[in-house]
Amino acid sequence: MGLSTKGLVESAGSGMPKTISPGNHTLKINRVYLEPFKFIDDAYHLYLDVETKPIDGFEGFMLDKDDPTKGNHKGQVGRVKASQYAFADGETKSGIKIQRDRSMLIFLQNLCKALDINEWFTSQDGKHDTIEEFVKGFNNDQPFKDIYLDMCIAGKEYMSKSGYTNYDMWLPKSSKDGYAFSAEESGKTVIFNENDHLKKLEVKQVDSFGSDLDIDSKSSSDFSLD
């Protein structure tokens, strides 16, 4: 008797994740913000909330979980760090001084150049006393609104509280192979390479197997834009 296709869980494996995963994507920036890195004093991660181009027939996360009338994202979304490592004052092994604020400004300048909004960046000279104010001003003015970039997203797999594989994501360093981001269809963005750009979870021995009812397509339900 051949394999039966009847009586299967119809929702199993169906649908598209609401969040992106590491890889090459064309993305716009919805929000830019800082979060303190608790293991180093005065260090920050710089985050970009990003979104793909609209996908036909797709309903993403709500724009405002407290106000459904605002509708839903039309593309997949993601939370991406500007760098794998936090921005902090320090010194390299060779004695080169690293300045947190300068490093963040260089990143933002490169981002503005790729977005073709460098006029906004240069217009901010002397307007902000702190990097916190600068980033807040960038987010409030949103000169990046609805401009898409080609991006290479690197990341690390981790297990969510619900038992699904999620990703801590960041923009990789530029190399001879290309940039982490560049103007759409410019061909300057590095091609995602799993060996270089993805840290996978260690595969553990399976002691028991779940039932077919354990299969669920909601692997990205932990994501929040808050």
N, C-alpha and C positions, 0 to 999 in steps of 0.2 A: 504494500500500500504506500502511495506517495505521501509526501509531506502535506499536511492540511494547513491552509491559510485562514481557516475559520476559527472564531473564538479567541482571537488575540486581543490584547488591550489596544484599542484604537489610537489612544493618545501617546503610546510608548514611542519615543524617538521622534515624534512629530513636532513641527513648529521650529522656529528659528530662535536662538538665544537672543535675549534683549541686550546683551553686552558683547563687546568685541573681545577677542583673545589675541595673544601675540601674533604678529605677522605684518604684512604690508597692507595699509589701509589708506583711503582718501578720507580725510577728516576735517571738520571745522571745530573751532574752539568755542565752547559755551561759557566757560568760567575759568578764571585763573585765581589761585589763592595759595596762601602759605599755611603750613601746619608745623608746629614745633616738633623737633626730633628729640625725644625725651632722654636719649642716652648721651647726648653731648650738649653742654650748656650753650644757649643762644644759637643753636643750629636749627635750620629749617629744611623741610622738603617743599619744593615749589610744584604745585599740582595743576594739571590741565584737565578739565572735564571736556571730553571730546564726543563727537557724534558723526556717524557716517552720513552719506547722502540718503535722502528718502528712499525707502524700499517699498515697492508696490505690494499692497495687501498686508503690510506689516503694522503692528500696533506695539509701540515701545512702552517704556515706563511713563507714568503720568508726569507731566511737567511740574505739577505741584500736588504732592500726595494729599494735601489738606484741602485742595480745591479741584475736584474732578472736571469742573466746567472749563478749565484751561486746556484740556485735551492731553494728548500723549506725544511723546517723541516720535518722529517719523522714521528715525534710523536707530541703529544700535549705538549704545553709548559706552563710555569707558572713563576710568579715572587713571591718569597717567602721570608719573613723576617726571620732572625735567631731567633727572639724573638718577641712576641707581642709588647713589650715595647722597646724603644730606649736604647742603651747603653750610660750611662752617669755617671760621678762622682757624688757620693751622700752618703747618710747615711740612714740606715733603722731605723724604729721606735725604735728598740731595741739598736740602737747606733753602729751597725756594718757598717764600712766604705766600700763603693762600689767604686772600681776603674774601670773606663771605659775600659782602654786598657787591663787590666788584665782579665776582664770579657770576652772581645772579644777573647783574646788569648786562654782562657780556652775553649770557644766554638770551635774555629778553631782546637785546639788540639784534642778535642773529635771527631770532624768531620774527621780529618786525621786518627785517630785510626780506626774509622768505615770503612773508605775507604782503610785501610791497606797501608797508605802512610806516616806513622809517621816518617820515615827516613827523608822525606822532611822537616817536621816541626822541628825536632831536628837540622837539618843542617842549619837552619836559625838563630840560636842563635847568637846574637850580630851583625847581618848583617844589621838591619834596625833601624833607629833612631826614627821612628814614626810608629804608628799603620796604618796610611794611606799608608806608604811605604810598610809595611808588607803585607797588603791586596792586594796592587797593585802587589807585587812580587808573591803572591800566584796565582793571576789571570793570570799574564803573564806566569809563569812557567807551570800552568795547570797540576799539578800532578794528579788531579782528573779526567782528560779527559777520557770519555767513561767508567767510572766505575759506576755501578748502585748500589743504596742503596734502601732499603725499608724505606719509609717515611710515617709518619702520618702528614697530612697537616690540620691545623686548620684555621678558618677564620671567617670573618664577611661579611654579605651581604650588598651591597649598590647599589643604583640605578644609572646607568650610565647616561650621558647626553642624550643618545639615548633612554632612558627609559627601558633598559634591566637590569636584576639583575646580577651584577658582584661580585667579592670577593676580599677583602683585606685578604691576606693569610700569615700565619706564622707557625713556628714550635712550638708545645706546649712544656711545661716543662716535663721533665722526671718524672715518678712516680713509685710507686710499681707495676703498671700494665705494665710498659715497657718504652722504650726510644722513642724519637721523630724520630730517625733514627737509622738504624743498617745495618750490612752487609746483602746482598740479601739472602733471605730464611733462615736467622738465627733464626727467630721466636722471636726476642727480641724487635720488634717495637710494640708500644702500638696500640691497635685496635681503630680505629676512632669511637667516640661516639658523636652523634649529640648534645646531651644534654651538653656535656663537651667541645666540640671542634667547635661548630658552633653558631654564634650569628646571628639570623635571623632578617630580616626586620620586623618591626611591620606591620601587615596586616591592611590596611586602607579600609574603606567602599567604595565600588564602586558606583560612582554617575552616570556613563554612561558606555556603552559597545561599544567597537570598532567593526569594521566589520571583517569578516573572512580574509580580505586582510591584516589585521594588523599582522597576524601570520608570524613569520620569524625565521629561524633557525640560524641566524647570531648573536647569543647572546654574542659572545666573540669577536666581531669585533673591540672593543676598545683597545685590547691588542697590546702593542708595546714592542719590545726588546730594544728600544733606551732609 
